[in-house]
Each structure stands twice: as structure tokens, then as C-alpha cells.
Amino acid sequence: MPRYRPHVAARPSWRCRVCGAAWPCSPARLALLGEYREDRISLLIYLATVHHEAAGDLAGQVDNDRLCDRFLTWARAR
């Protein structure tokens, strides 16, 4: 039986350690939504924190508006 490997970020590239996609990748987003299903505000606080860290690591490489979409916009309640 295959073992589940969590989709976590590799720093300073902020790529997924498992699939290589820009983190948070789709599996990471699903896992985060499940983990924080009862507390969307805490999810957004966590994502804002890692967004700030990623902005420092990726300064000059990725536009901050794109980072905001990548880290925060997807997690807002609809």
C-alpha cells in the first residue's frame, strides 16, 4: 500500500516537495481546507504568514499580486 506524503513547501523556492508544483499545490490546498474546515479565519492567518515569508524568499522573482492570488485569494469563503 502506498504511503501518503504530505504536500509541503520546499524553501526558498516555495515548490511542493512531492509534486514540484508551486506551493500551495492543489493537494496542499485540499489538505489545508480539510484541516481548517471549522476555522477559515485561522487558515487565512496561516496563509498570510507563509505569504509574507514567501514574499521575502521570492523577492524580485515573482510579482506580489501573483503571490497574493497563489497564497490567499483561493482560500477566501465563497
PyMOL Python script that loads the backbone (N, CA, C, O; Angstrom):
from pymol import cmd

cmd.read_pdbstr("""\
ATOM      1  N   MET A   1       0.839  -1.175   0.000  1.00  0.00           N
ATOM      2  CA  MET A   1       0.000   0.000   0.000  1.00  0.00           C
ATOM      3  C   MET A   1       0.887   1.243   0.000  1.00  0.00           C
ATOM      4  O   MET A   1       1.794   1.353   0.826  1.00  0.00           O
ATOM      5  N   PRO A   2       0.634   2.190  -0.928  1.00  0.00           N
ATOM      6  CA  PRO A   2       1.456   3.401  -0.970  1.00  0.00           C
ATOM      7  C   PRO A   2       1.250   4.268   0.271  1.00  0.00           C
ATOM      8  O   PRO A   2       0.153   4.349   0.823  1.00  0.00           O
ATOM      9  N   ARG A   3       2.312   4.895   0.682  1.00  0.00           N
ATOM     10  CA  ARG A   3       2.273   5.759   1.855  1.00  0.00           C
ATOM     11  C   ARG A   3       1.977   7.193   1.407  1.00  0.00           C
ATOM     12  O   ARG A   3       2.551   7.669   0.427  1.00  0.00           O
ATOM     13  N   TYR A   4       1.080   7.882   2.125  1.00  0.00           N
ATOM     14  CA  TYR A   4       0.753   9.271   1.811  1.00  0.00           C
ATOM     15  C   TYR A   4       1.908  10.170   2.221  1.00  0.00           C
ATOM     16  O   TYR A   4       2.433  10.060   3.329  1.00  0.00           O
ATOM     17  N   ARG A   5       2.293  11.048   1.329  1.00  0.00           N
ATOM     18  CA  ARG A   5       3.324  12.039   1.626  1.00  0.00           C
ATOM     19  C   ARG A   5       2.680  13.417   1.576  1.00  0.00           C
ATOM     20  O   ARG A   5       2.106  13.792   0.554  1.00  0.00           O
ATOM     21  N   PRO A   6       2.765  14.166   2.653  1.00  0.00           N
ATOM     22  CA  PRO A   6       2.141  15.492   2.662  1.00  0.00           C
ATOM     23  C   PRO A   6       2.812  16.425   1.653  1.00  0.00           C
ATOM     24  O   PRO A   6       4.030  16.405   1.474  1.00  0.00           O
ATOM     25  N   HIS A   7       2.001  17.224   1.015  1.00  0.00           N
ATOM     26  CA  HIS A   7       2.482  18.197   0.029  1.00  0.00           C
ATOM     27  C   HIS A   7       2.866  19.468   0.774  1.00  0.00           C
ATOM     28  O   HIS A   7       2.021  20.318   1.056  1.00  0.00           O
ATOM     29  N   VAL A   8       4.139  19.583   1.085  1.00  0.00           N
ATOM     30  CA  VAL A   8       4.655  20.725   1.841  1.00  0.00           C
ATOM     31  C   VAL A   8       5.643  21.504   0.983  1.00  0.00           C
ATOM     32  O   VAL A   8       6.181  20.983   0.006  1.00  0.00           O
ATOM     33  N   ALA A   9       5.871  22.754   1.360  1.00  0.00           N
ATOM     34  CA  ALA A   9       6.736  23.637   0.584  1.00  0.00           C
ATOM     35  C   ALA A   9       8.206  23.374   0.862  1.00  0.00           C
ATOM     36  O   ALA A   9       8.613  23.110   1.993  1.00  0.00           O
ATOM     37  N   ALA A  10       8.987  23.456  -0.205  1.00  0.00           N
ATOM     38  CA  ALA A  10      10.449  23.438  -0.095  1.00  0.00           C
ATOM     39  C   ALA A  10      10.906  24.888  -0.204  1.00  0.00           C
ATOM     40  O   ALA A  10      10.639  25.562  -1.199  1.00  0.00           O
ATOM     41  N   ARG A  11      11.582  25.345   0.807  1.00  0.00           N
ATOM     42  CA  ARG A  11      12.056  26.718   0.790  1.00  0.00           C
ATOM     43  C   ARG A  11      13.505  26.768   0.361  1.00  0.00           C
ATOM     44  O   ARG A  11      14.249  25.844   0.690  1.00  0.00           O
ATOM     45  N   PRO A  12      13.940  27.753  -0.329  1.00  0.00           N
ATOM     46  CA  PRO A  12      13.304  29.041  -0.593  1.00  0.00           C
ATOM     47  C   PRO A  12      12.532  29.099  -1.914  1.00  0.00           C
ATOM     48  O   PRO A  12      12.055  30.169  -2.290  1.00  0.00           O
ATOM     49  N   SER A  13      12.400  27.987  -2.620  1.00  0.00           N
ATOM     50  CA  SER A  13      11.723  28.016  -3.924  1.00  0.00           C
ATOM     51  C   SER A  13      10.209  28.046  -3.824  1.00  0.00           C
ATOM     52  O   SER A  13       9.534  28.467  -4.763  1.00  0.00           O
ATOM     53  N   TRP A  14       9.667  27.605  -2.697  1.00  0.00           N
ATOM     54  CA  TRP A  14       8.224  27.515  -2.491  1.00  0.00           C
ATOM     55  C   TRP A  14       7.567  26.634  -3.550  1.00  0.00           C
ATOM     56  O   TRP A  14       6.486  26.941  -4.053  1.00  0.00           O
ATOM     57  N   ARG A  15       8.251  25.524  -3.879  1.00  0.00           N
ATOM     58  CA  ARG A  15       7.696  24.485  -4.733  1.00  0.00           C
ATOM     59  C   ARG A  15       7.350  23.315  -3.828  1.00  0.00           C
ATOM     60  O   ARG A  15       7.959  23.133  -2.774  1.00  0.00           O
ATOM     61  N   CYS A  16       6.369  22.523  -4.243  1.00  0.00           N
ATOM     62  CA  CYS A  16       5.951  21.368  -3.451  1.00  0.00           C
ATOM     63  C   CYS A  16       7.049  20.314  -3.453  1.00  0.00           C
ATOM     64  O   CYS A  16       7.617  20.012  -4.503  1.00  0.00           O
ATOM     65  N   ARG A  17       7.350  19.754  -2.291  1.00  0.00           N
ATOM     66  CA  ARG A  17       8.377  18.711  -2.181  1.00  0.00           C
ATOM     67  C   ARG A  17       7.951  17.412  -2.842  1.00  0.00           C
ATOM     68  O   ARG A  17       8.803  16.601  -3.203  1.00  0.00           O
ATOM     69  N   VAL A  18       6.645  17.195  -3.009  1.00  0.00           N
ATOM     70  CA  VAL A  18       6.146  15.939  -3.567  1.00  0.00           C
ATOM     71  C   VAL A  18       5.936  16.037  -5.074  1.00  0.00           C
ATOM     72  O   VAL A  18       6.454  15.213  -5.828  1.00  0.00           O
ATOM     73  N   CYS A  19       5.175  17.044  -5.518  1.00  0.00           N
ATOM     74  CA  CYS A  19       4.800  17.110  -6.938  1.00  0.00           C
ATOM     75  C   CYS A  19       5.556  18.174  -7.723  1.00  0.00           C
ATOM     76  O   CYS A  19       5.499  18.177  -8.953  1.00  0.00           O
ATOM     77  N   GLY A  20       6.254  19.067  -7.054  1.00  0.00           N
ATOM     78  CA  GLY A  20       7.046  20.079  -7.730  1.00  0.00           C
ATOM     79  C   GLY A  20       6.267  21.298  -8.203  1.00  0.00           C
ATOM     80  O   GLY A  20       6.857  22.214  -8.775  1.00  0.00           O
ATOM     81  N   ALA A  21       4.968  21.331  -7.980  1.00  0.00           N
ATOM     82  CA  ALA A  21       4.152  22.478  -8.385  1.00  0.00           C
ATOM     83  C   ALA A  21       4.367  23.638  -7.431  1.00  0.00           C
ATOM     84  O   ALA A  21       4.873  23.465  -6.322  1.00  0.00           O
ATOM     85  N   ALA A  22       3.976  24.820  -7.877  1.00  0.00           N
ATOM     86  CA  ALA A  22       4.033  25.990  -6.999  1.00  0.00           C
ATOM     87  C   ALA A  22       3.164  25.712  -5.774  1.00  0.00           C
ATOM     88  O   ALA A  22       2.008  25.307  -5.894  1.00  0.00           O
ATOM     89  N   TRP A  23       3.748  25.939  -4.586  1.00  0.00           N
ATOM     90  CA  TRP A  23       3.022  25.659  -3.351  1.00  0.00           C
ATOM     91  C   TRP A  23       2.261  26.896  -2.907  1.00  0.00           C
ATOM     92  O   TRP A  23       2.810  27.994  -2.992  1.00  0.00           O
ATOM     93  N   PRO A  24       1.027  26.775  -2.439  1.00  0.00           N
ATOM     94  CA  PRO A  24       0.314  25.536  -2.170  1.00  0.00           C
ATOM     95  C   PRO A  24      -0.292  24.938  -3.443  1.00  0.00           C
ATOM     96  O   PRO A  24      -1.084  25.581  -4.131  1.00  0.00           O
ATOM     97  N   CYS A  25       0.092  23.711  -3.737  1.00  0.00           N
ATOM     98  CA  CYS A  25      -0.422  22.980  -4.885  1.00  0.00           C
ATOM     99  C   CYS A  25      -1.850  22.522  -4.577  1.00  0.00           C
ATOM    100  O   CYS A  25      -2.334  22.701  -3.459  1.00  0.00           O
ATOM    101  N   SER A  26      -2.512  21.943  -5.553  1.00  0.00           N
ATOM    102  CA  SER A  26      -3.907  21.511  -5.346  1.00  0.00           C
ATOM    103  C   SER A  26      -4.057  20.535  -4.183  1.00  0.00           C
ATOM    104  O   SER A  26      -4.953  20.724  -3.360  1.00  0.00           O
ATOM    105  N   PRO A  27      -3.215  19.492  -4.074  1.00  0.00           N
ATOM    106  CA  PRO A  27      -3.355  18.594  -2.920  1.00  0.00           C
ATOM    107  C   PRO A  27      -3.119  19.310  -1.581  1.00  0.00           C
ATOM    108  O   PRO A  27      -3.778  18.999  -0.589  1.00  0.00           O
ATOM    109  N   ALA A  28      -2.189  20.259  -1.553  1.00  0.00           N
ATOM    110  CA  ALA A  28      -1.943  21.008  -0.315  1.00  0.00           C
ATOM    111  C   ALA A  28      -3.147  21.874   0.028  1.00  0.00           C
ATOM    112  O   ALA A  28      -3.516  21.987   1.197  1.00  0.00           O
ATOM    113  N   ARG A  29      -3.760  22.484  -0.976  1.00  0.00           N
ATOM    114  CA  ARG A  29      -4.943  23.310  -0.735  1.00  0.00           C
ATOM    115  C   ARG A  29      -6.084  22.466  -0.167  1.00  0.00           C
ATOM    116  O   ARG A  29      -6.754  22.869   0.784  1.00  0.00           O
ATOM    117  N   LEU A  30      -6.292  21.307  -0.757  1.00  0.00           N
ATOM    118  CA  LEU A  30      -7.350  20.424  -0.238  1.00  0.00           C
ATOM    119  C   LEU A  30      -7.071  20.016   1.200  1.00  0.00           C
ATOM    120  O   LEU A  30      -7.976  20.001   2.034  1.00  0.00           O
ATOM    121  N   ALA A  31      -5.814  19.685   1.490  1.00  0.00           N
ATOM    122  CA  ALA A  31      -5.455  19.280   2.851  1.00  0.00           C
ATOM    123  C   ALA A  31      -5.647  20.444   3.827  1.00  0.00           C
ATOM    124  O   ALA A  31      -6.150  20.249   4.934  1.00  0.00           O
ATOM    125  N   LEU A  32      -5.251  21.646   3.420  1.00  0.00           N
ATOM    126  CA  LEU A  32      -5.414  22.814   4.288  1.00  0.00           C
ATOM    127  C   LEU A  32      -6.892  23.125   4.527  1.00  0.00           C
ATOM    128  O   LEU A  32      -7.287  23.438   5.650  1.00  0.00           O
ATOM    129  N   LEU A  33      -7.703  23.039   3.481  1.00  0.00           N
ATOM    130  CA  LEU A  33      -9.141  23.268   3.652  1.00  0.00           C
ATOM    131  C   LEU A  33      -9.748  22.250   4.609  1.00  0.00           C
ATOM    132  O   LEU A  33     -10.617  22.589   5.413  1.00  0.00           O
ATOM    133  N   GLY A  34      -9.297  21.019   4.524  1.00  0.00           N
ATOM    134  CA  GLY A  34      -9.784  19.994   5.443  1.00  0.00           C
ATOM    135  C   GLY A  34      -9.324  20.237   6.862  1.00  0.00           C
ATOM    136  O   GLY A  34     -10.101  20.104   7.807  1.00  0.00           O
ATOM    137  N   GLU A  35      -8.070  20.592   7.012  1.00  0.00           N
ATOM    138  CA  GLU A  35      -7.507  20.822   8.342  1.00  0.00           C
ATOM    139  C   GLU A  35      -8.163  22.016   9.041  1.00  0.00           C
ATOM    140  O   GLU A  35      -8.375  21.989  10.254  1.00  0.00           O
ATOM    141  N   TYR A  36      -8.480  23.050   8.283  1.00  0.00           N
ATOM    142  CA  TYR A  36      -9.041  24.273   8.846  1.00  0.00           C
ATOM    143  C   TYR A  36     -10.533  24.427   8.530  1.00  0.00           C
ATOM    144  O   TYR A  36     -11.053  25.543   8.537  1.00  0.00           O
ATOM    145  N   ARG A  37     -11.219  23.325   8.254  1.00  0.00           N
ATOM    146  CA  ARG A  37     -12.623  23.406   7.809  1.00  0.00           C
ATOM    147  C   ARG A  37     -13.528  24.113   8.797  1.00  0.00           C
ATOM    148  O   ARG A  37     -14.543  24.686   8.402  1.00  0.00           O
ATOM    149  N   GLU A  38     -13.185  24.085  10.060  1.00  0.00           N
ATOM    150  CA  GLU A  38     -14.015  24.738  11.073  1.00  0.00           C
ATOM    151  C   GLU A  38     -13.542  26.144  11.420  1.00  0.00           C
ATOM    152  O   GLU A  38     -14.173  26.821  12.232  1.00  0.00           O
ATOM    153  N   ASP A  39     -12.444  26.595  10.820  1.00  0.00           N
ATOM    154  CA  ASP A  39     -11.877  27.891  11.205  1.00  0.00           C
ATOM    155  C   ASP A  39     -11.167  28.549  10.020  1.00  0.00           C
ATOM    156  O   ASP A  39      -9.939  28.555   9.938  1.00  0.00           O
ATOM    157  N   ARG A  40     -11.960  29.098   9.113  1.00  0.00           N
ATOM    158  CA  ARG A  40     -11.403  29.719   7.900  1.00  0.00           C
ATOM    159  C   ARG A  40     -10.517  30.909   8.244  1.00  0.00           C
ATOM    160  O   ARG A  40      -9.539  31.162   7.540  1.00  0.00           O
ATOM    161  N   ILE A  41     -10.831  31.646   9.305  1.00  0.00           N
ATOM    162  CA  ILE A  41     -10.016  32.799   9.691  1.00  0.00           C
ATOM    163  C   ILE A  41      -8.599  32.352  10.048  1.00  0.00           C
ATOM    164  O   ILE A  41      -7.629  32.994   9.644  1.00  0.00           O
ATOM    165  N   SER A  42      -8.471  31.268  10.795  1.00  0.00           N
ATOM    166  CA  SER A  42      -7.129  30.766  11.144  1.00  0.00           C
ATOM    167  C   SER A  42      -6.375  30.316   9.903  1.00  0.00           C
ATOM    168  O   SER A  42      -5.161  30.498   9.817  1.00  0.00           O
ATOM    169  N   LEU A  43      -7.077  29.734   8.944  1.00  0.00           N
ATOM    170  CA  LEU A  43      -6.437  29.349   7.681  1.00  0.00           C
ATOM    171  C   LEU A  43      -5.888  30.587   6.985  1.00  0.00           C
ATOM    172  O   LEU A  43      -4.751  30.577   6.514  1.00  0.00           O
ATOM    173  N   LEU A  44      -6.671  31.636   6.916  1.00  0.00           N
ATOM    174  CA  LEU A  44      -6.214  32.857   6.252  1.00  0.00           C
ATOM    175  C   LEU A  44      -5.049  33.505   6.994  1.00  0.00           C
ATOM    176  O   LEU A  44      -4.144  34.056   6.367  1.00  0.00           O
ATOM    177  N   ILE A  45      -5.064  33.444   8.318  1.00  0.00           N
ATOM    178  CA  ILE A  45      -3.927  33.971   9.096  1.00  0.00           C
ATOM    179  C   ILE A  45      -2.674  33.157   8.797  1.00  0.00           C
ATOM    180  O   ILE A  45      -1.604  33.725   8.579  1.00  0.00           O
ATOM    181  N   TYR A  46      -2.796  31.832   8.785  1.00  0.00           N
ATOM    182  CA  TYR A  46      -1.644  30.980   8.468  1.00  0.00           C
ATOM    183  C   TYR A  46      -1.121  31.290   7.063  1.00  0.00           C
ATOM    184  O   TYR A  46       0.083  31.447   6.860  1.00  0.00           O
ATOM    185  N   LEU A  47      -2.043  31.377   6.095  1.00  0.00           N
ATOM    186  CA  LEU A  47      -1.625  31.640   4.718  1.00  0.00           C
ATOM    187  C   LEU A  47      -1.005  33.025   4.566  1.00  0.00           C
ATOM    188  O   LEU A  47      -0.067  33.195   3.786  1.00  0.00           O
ATOM    189  N   ALA A  48      -1.512  34.014   5.296  1.00  0.00           N
ATOM    190  CA  ALA A  48      -0.907  35.346   5.255  1.00  0.00           C
ATOM    191  C   ALA A  48       0.515  35.308   5.805  1.00  0.00           C
ATOM    192  O   ALA A  48       1.398  36.004   5.303  1.00  0.00           O
ATOM    193  N   THR A  49       0.731  34.502   6.827  1.00  0.00           N
ATOM    194  CA  THR A  49       2.069  34.365   7.409  1.00  0.00           C
ATOM    195  C   THR A  49       3.035  33.734   6.410  1.00  0.00           C
ATOM    196  O   THR A  49       4.140  34.239   6.215  1.00  0.00           O
ATOM    197  N   VAL A  50       2.630  32.641   5.781  1.00  0.00           N
ATOM    198  CA  VAL A  50       3.536  31.996   4.815  1.00  0.00           C
ATOM    199  C   VAL A  50       3.669  32.841   3.549  1.00  0.00           C
ATOM    200  O   VAL A  50       4.707  32.799   2.888  1.00  0.00           O
ATOM    201  N   HIS A  51       2.636  33.606   3.207  1.00  0.00           N
ATOM    202  CA  HIS A  51       2.737  34.536   2.068  1.00  0.00           C
ATOM    203  C   HIS A  51       3.836  35.560   2.344  1.00  0.00           C
ATOM    204  O   HIS A  51       4.647  35.858   1.468  1.00  0.00           O
ATOM    205  N   HIS A  52       3.860  36.094   3.556  1.00  0.00           N
ATOM    206  CA  HIS A  52       4.882  37.070   3.934  1.00  0.00           C
ATOM    207  C   HIS A  52       6.284  36.445   3.841  1.00  0.00           C
ATOM    208  O   HIS A  52       7.212  37.077   3.338  1.00  0.00           O
ATOM    209  N   GLU A  53       6.432  35.228   4.317  1.00  0.00           N
ATOM    210  CA  GLU A  53       7.725  34.543   4.237  1.00  0.00           C
ATOM    211  C   GLU A  53       8.122  34.303   2.783  1.00  0.00           C
ATOM    212  O   GLU A  53       9.275  34.516   2.407  1.00  0.00           O
ATOM    213  N   ALA A  54       7.169  33.860   1.968  1.00  0.00           N
ATOM    214  CA  ALA A  54       7.452  33.598   0.561  1.00  0.00           C
ATOM    215  C   ALA A  54       7.809  34.885  -0.179  1.00  0.00           C
ATOM    216  O   ALA A  54       8.681  34.886  -1.048  1.00  0.00           O
ATOM    217  N   ALA A  55       7.134  35.974   0.166  1.00  0.00           N
ATOM    218  CA  ALA A  55       7.438  37.258  -0.475  1.00  0.00           C
ATOM    219  C   ALA A  55       8.891  37.647  -0.226  1.00  0.00           C
ATOM    220  O   ALA A  55       9.548  38.193  -1.113  1.00  0.00           O
ATOM    221  N   GLY A  56       9.390  37.371   0.964  1.00  0.00           N
ATOM    222  CA  GLY A  56      10.792  37.646   1.249  1.00  0.00           C
ATOM    223  C   GLY A  56      11.721  36.729   0.477  1.00  0.00           C
ATOM    224  O   GLY A  56      12.727  37.179  -0.071  1.00  0.00           O
ATOM    225  N   ASP A  57      11.388  35.435   0.428  1.00  0.00           N
ATOM    226  CA  ASP A  57      12.237  34.471  -0.278  1.00  0.00           C
ATOM    227  C   ASP A  57      12.223  34.677  -1.792  1.00  0.00           C
ATOM    228  O   ASP A  57      13.229  34.442  -2.461  1.00  0.00           O
ATOM    229  N   LEU A  58      11.095  35.112  -2.329  1.00  0.00           N
ATOM    230  CA  LEU A  58      10.925  35.215  -3.781  1.00  0.00           C
ATOM    231  C   LEU A  58      10.972  36.665  -4.280  1.00  0.00           C
ATOM    232  O   LEU A  58      10.568  36.946  -5.408  1.00  0.00           O
ATOM    233  N   ALA A  59      11.459  37.576  -3.449  1.00  0.00           N
ATOM    234  CA  ALA A  59      11.523  38.987  -3.829  1.00  0.00           C
ATOM    235  C   ALA A  59      12.272  39.150  -5.149  1.00  0.00           C
ATOM    236  O   ALA A  59      13.374  38.630  -5.327  1.00  0.00           O
ATOM    237  N   GLY A  60      11.646  39.887  -6.068  1.00  0.00           N
ATOM    238  CA  GLY A  60      12.259  40.127  -7.368  1.00  0.00           C
ATOM    239  C   GLY A  60      12.043  39.007  -8.369  1.00  0.00           C
ATOM    240  O   GLY A  60      12.357  39.172  -9.548  1.00  0.00           O
ATOM    241  N   GLN A  61      11.513  37.870  -7.929  1.00  0.00           N
ATOM    242  CA  GLN A  61      11.291  36.738  -8.817  1.00  0.00           C
ATOM    243  C   GLN A  61       9.833  36.586  -9.224  1.00  0.00           C
ATOM    244  O   GLN A  61       9.529  36.199 -10.352  1.00  0.00           O
ATOM    245  N   VAL A  62       8.932  36.895  -8.291  1.00  0.00           N
ATOM    246  CA  VAL A  62       7.501  36.726  -8.511  1.00  0.00           C
ATOM    247  C   VAL A  62       6.790  38.000  -8.071  1.00  0.00           C
ATOM    248  O   VAL A  62       7.078  38.543  -7.005  1.00  0.00           O
ATOM    249  N   ASP A  63       5.865  38.471  -8.896  1.00  0.00           N
ATOM    250  CA  ASP A  63       5.073  39.649  -8.584  1.00  0.00           C
ATOM    251  C   ASP A  63       4.232  39.401  -7.332  1.00  0.00           C
ATOM    252  O   ASP A  63       3.660  38.323  -7.174  1.00  0.00           O
ATOM    253  N   ASN A  64       4.155  40.396  -6.441  1.00  0.00           N
ATOM    254  CA  ASN A  64       3.433  40.223  -5.184  1.00  0.00           C
ATOM    255  C   ASN A  64       1.937  39.970  -5.400  1.00  0.00           C
ATOM    256  O   ASN A  64       1.323  39.253  -4.609  1.00  0.00           O
ATOM    257  N   ASP A  65       1.336  40.540  -6.449  1.00  0.00           N
ATOM    258  CA  ASP A  65      -0.083  40.275  -6.734  1.00  0.00           C
ATOM    259  C   ASP A  65      -0.294  38.800  -7.060  1.00  0.00           C
ATOM    260  O   ASP A  65      -1.280  38.200  -6.632  1.00  0.00           O
ATOM    261  N   ARG A  66       0.623  38.225  -7.808  1.00  0.00           N
ATOM    262  CA  ARG A  66       0.532  36.790  -8.120  1.00  0.00           C
ATOM    263  C   ARG A  66       0.699  35.950  -6.865  1.00  0.00           C
ATOM    264  O   ARG A  66       0.016  34.941  -6.691  1.00  0.00           O
ATOM    265  N   LEU A  67       1.606  36.365  -5.991  1.00  0.00           N
ATOM    266  CA  LEU A  67       1.783  35.641  -4.734  1.00  0.00           C
ATOM    267  C   LEU A  67       0.528  35.719  -3.873  1.00  0.00           C
ATOM    268  O   LEU A  67       0.147  34.742  -3.228  1.00  0.00           O
ATOM    269  N   CYS A  68      -0.105  36.870  -3.865  1.00  0.00           N
ATOM    270  CA  CYS A  68      -1.333  37.019  -3.089  1.00  0.00           C
ATOM    271  C   CYS A  68      -2.404  36.064  -3.610  1.00  0.00           C
ATOM    272  O   CYS A  68      -3.081  35.407  -2.819  1.00  0.00           O
ATOM    273  N   ASP A  69      -2.565  35.978  -4.924  1.00  0.00           N
ATOM    274  CA  ASP A  69      -3.514  35.023  -5.507  1.00  0.00           C
ATOM    275  C   ASP A  69      -3.130  33.596  -5.144  1.00  0.00           C
ATOM    276  O   ASP A  69      -3.977  32.788  -4.763  1.00  0.00           O
ATOM    277  N   ARG A  70      -1.863  33.304  -5.266  1.00  0.00           N
ATOM    278  CA  ARG A  70      -1.363  31.948  -5.004  1.00  0.00           C
ATOM    279  C   ARG A  70      -1.569  31.513  -3.559  1.00  0.00           C
ATOM    280  O   ARG A  70      -1.914  30.360  -3.299  1.00  0.00           O
ATOM    281  N   PHE A  71      -1.359  32.434  -2.618  1.00  0.00           N
ATOM    282  CA  PHE A  71      -1.417  32.059  -1.205  1.00  0.00           C
ATOM    283  C   PHE A  71      -2.740  32.373  -0.522  1.00  0.00           C
ATOM    284  O   PHE A  71      -3.133  31.659   0.401  1.00  0.00           O
ATOM    285  N   LEU A  72      -3.431  33.411  -0.946  1.00  0.00           N
ATOM    286  CA  LEU A  72      -4.578  33.874  -0.163  1.00  0.00           C
ATOM    287  C   LEU A  72      -5.924  33.829  -0.876  1.00  0.00           C
ATOM    288  O   LEU A  72      -6.908  33.355  -0.308  1.00  0.00           O
ATOM    289  N   THR A  73      -5.979  34.307  -2.086  1.00  0.00           N
ATOM    290  CA  THR A  73      -7.263  34.507  -2.749  1.00  0.00           C
ATOM    291  C   THR A  73      -8.084  33.233  -2.828  1.00  0.00           C
ATOM    292  O   THR A  73      -9.300  33.281  -2.642  1.00  0.00           O
ATOM    293  N   TRP A  74      -7.463  32.108  -3.096  1.00  0.00           N
ATOM    294  CA  TRP A  74      -8.198  30.845  -3.260  1.00  0.00           C
ATOM    295  C   TRP A  74      -8.894  30.413  -1.971  1.00  0.00           C
ATOM    296  O   TRP A  74      -9.876  29.672  -2.019  1.00  0.00           O
ATOM    297  N   ALA A  75      -8.400  30.866  -0.828  1.00  0.00           N
ATOM    298  CA  ALA A  75      -8.915  30.363   0.458  1.00  0.00           C
ATOM    299  C   ALA A  75     -10.072  31.190   1.023  1.00  0.00           C
ATOM    300  O   ALA A  75     -10.667  30.818   2.034  1.00  0.00           O
ATOM    301  N   ARG A  76     -10.385  32.294   0.377  1.00  0.00           N
ATOM    302  CA  ARG A  76     -11.498  33.112   0.883  1.00  0.00           C
ATOM    303  C   ARG A  76     -12.800  32.335   0.770  1.00  0.00           C
ATOM    304  O   ARG A  76     -12.990  31.533  -0.145  1.00  0.00           O
ATOM    305  N   ALA A  77     -13.676  32.586   1.701  1.00  0.00           N
ATOM    306  CA  ALA A  77     -15.008  31.951   1.655  1.00  0.00           C
ATOM    307  C   ALA A  77     -15.770  32.467   0.443  1.00  0.00           C
ATOM    308  O   ALA A  77     -15.678  33.643   0.088  1.00  0.00           O
ATOM    309  N   ARG A  78     -16.512  31.586  -0.176  1.00  0.00           N
ATOM    310  CA  ARG A  78     -17.266  31.976  -1.373  1.00  0.00           C
ATOM    311  C   ARG A  78     -18.728  32.003  -1.103  1.00  0.00           C
ATOM    312  O   ARG A  78     -19.515  32.311  -1.998  1.00  0.00           O
TER     313      ARG A  78
END
""", "prot")
cmd.dss("prot")
cmd.show_as("cartoon", "prot")
cmd.util.cbc("prot")
cmd.orient("prot")
